[in-house]
Amino acid sequence: ALEQIESYCQSDVLNTYWVYLKFLILKGELLLSDYADILTQMREKLPLEQNYYKPFSQSIDAELARLKNAIEIP
């Protein structure tokens, strides 16, 4: 049970951070290229053993693909 709570809390923090990043973009305080870099780093650091790994990884990949049309991602 504690593992499920821990996993939920980690997922919640990631979701909140992602919303915060999008807020910074809207305020003009974060460039799309920096946002893409942060998402790439986030995906690389996601713990494979967590049940949120797959949905987050897929969502990040989809967001990076969407951004690729707006900016040049290496």
Residue, then its C-alpha position, 0 to 999 in steps of 0.5 A: a500500500l505504501e508503494q502505491i501511495e509513493s508512486y501516486c505522489q511521484s506521478d502527481v509531482l511530475n504532473t504538477y511540474w509539467v503544468y508549471l513548465k507550460f505556465l512558464i511558456l505561457k508567461g514567456e519565461l521558458l523557450l520551447s527549445d528549453y522545454a523540449d530539453i527539460l522533457t527529454q531529461m525528465r523522460e531519461k530519469l523516469p524510474l522504469e519500475q514505476n507504473y506511471y513510467k509508460p504513460f509518462s514516457q508516451s506522453i513526453d514522446a507525443e509532446l516532443a513530436r508535437l514540438k518538433n513542428a514548432i522548433e528544431i530538436p536535435 
